[in-house]
């Protein structure tokens, strides 16, 4: 495996490839902390345990395509509130895929003078994501 450009990275949502993307934000894994400092502490420093983890929100942006099934699915899922399977498939040089479940929390379109019509969306990751080797399927970047 080696370093790679982002070109060829694919986002699949509910088994549909989202087309015309310019940017796919990354998962931002973080963990809460639980303060377990007690009166017997002799160091003067607080003590912590790791609490619940959160995989964050994924921001998407791209050129709006009224015929793209993946973009239509993002809008449909915002309306339904359904939690669905998603994946971010990196180029073959990286050989890794994020798999996770998410709910769509934002869908917006924008039309500015002297610019293409664009869209933005956000996916809130629900539960634990996995980062694993991409299956060696030549059509890996066409479905979820």
C-alpha positions in Angstrom: 0.0 0.0 0.0 1.1 3.5 -0.6 0.0 7.1 -0.4 -2.7 8.2 -2.8 -4.6 11.1 -4.2 -8.3 11.4 -3.2 -9.5 11.0 -6.8 -11.5 7.8 -7.0 -12.8 7.8 -3.4 -16.5 6.8 -3.3 -19.3 7.2 -0.8 -22.1 4.6 -0.9 -25.3 5.2 1.1 -27.9 2.5 1.3 -26.2 0.6 -1.5 -26.2 3.6 -3.8 -23.1 5.5 -5.0 -23.4 9.2 -4.4 -22.1 10.9 -7.6 -20.5 14.2 -8.5 -18.9 14.6 -5.1 -16.1 17.2 -4.6 -15.5 16.5 -1.0 -16.1 13.7 1.5 -15.3 14.7 5.1 -13.6 12.1 7.2 -14.9 10.3 10.3 -13.8 12.0 13.5 -13.6 9.5 16.2 -13.5 10.8 19.7 -14.3 9.7 23.3 -15.9 11.3 26.3 -14.1 11.1 29.6 -15.5 10.3 33.0 -13.9 12.1 36.0 -13.0 9.4 38.6 -11.0 11.7 40.9 -11.6 10.9 44.6 -10.9 12.4 48.0 -8.0 10.0 48.4 -6.1 11.4 45.5 -2.6 12.5 46.6 -1.2 13.8 43.3 -3.4 16.9 42.9 -4.3 15.8 39.3 -7.7 14.6 38.2 -8.1 11.0 37.0 -10.2 9.9 34.1 -11.7 6.8 32.5 -12.7 6.7 28.8 -16.5 7.1 28.3 -18.7 6.7 25.3 -17.2 7.1 21.8 -18.6 9.1 19.0 -17.7 8.8 15.3 -18.9 12.3 14.4 -20.5 13.7 11.4 -19.4 13.4 7.7 -19.8 16.5 5.5 -20.4 16.0 1.8 -20.3 18.5 -1.0 -20.6 18.2 -4.7 -22.3 19.3 -7.9 -26.0 18.8 -7.8 -27.2 16.2 -10.4 -31.0 15.8 -10.5 -30.6 12.4 -12.1 -28.1 10.9 -9.6 -29.7 8.1 -7.6 -27.2 8.5 -4.8 -28.0 12.2 -4.3 -31.7 11.4 -4.5 -31.2 8.8 -1.8 -29.5 11.2 0.5 -32.5 13.6 0.2 -35.0 10.7 0.7 -33.2 9.5 3.8 -33.2 13.0 5.3 -37.0 12.9 5.0 -37.4 9.4 6.3 -34.9 9.6 9.2 -33.8 6.0 8.5 -30.4 4.8 9.7 -28.7 3.0 6.8 -25.5 1.2 5.9 -22.8 3.5 4.3 -19.2 3.1 3.2 -16.3 5.3 2.1 -14.2 3.3 -0.3 -10.7 4.7 -0.8 -8.6 4.2 -4.0 -6.9 0.9 -4.6 -3.5 2.3 -3.6 -4.9 2.8 0.0 -6.9 -0.4 -0.1 -9.2 0.5 2.9 -12.9 1.1 3.4 -14.8 2.7 6.2 -18.1 0.9 6.9 -20.7 2.4 9.2 -24.4 3.2 9.7 -25.6 6.8 9.6 -28.6 9.1 9.5 -28.8 12.1 7.2 -28.9 15.3 9.1 -28.6 17.9 6.4 -29.3 18.3 2.6 -28.9 21.7 0.9 -28.6 23.0 -2.6 -27.0 26.3 -3.7 -27.2 28.3 -7.0 -24.8 31.2 -7.2 -24.1 33.5 -10.2 -21.2 32.2 -12.3 -21.1 28.9 -10.5 -22.4 25.4 -11.0 -25.4 24.3 -8.8 -24.0 22.5 -5.8 -25.3 20.5 -2.9 -24.1 19.8 0.7 -25.2 17.1 3.0 -24.2 15.7 6.5 -24.3 12.2 7.8 -24.3 11.5 11.5 -22.5 8.2 12.2 -24.6 5.8 14.4 -22.7 3.1 16.3 -19.2 1.8 15.8 -17.6 2.2 12.4 -15.0 -0.2 11.0 -11.9 0.5 8.9 -10.9 -2.7 7.0 -9.2 -3.8 3.8 -11.3 -3.2 0.7 -12.6 -6.3 -0.8 -10.8 -7.1 -4.0 -13.8 -6.6 -6.3 -13.2 -4.7 -9.5 -16.6 -3.0 -9.1 -16.0 -2.0 -5.5 -16.6 1.7 -6.3 -20.1 1.2 -7.7 -22.1 0.0 -4.7 -22.3 -0.4 -1.0 
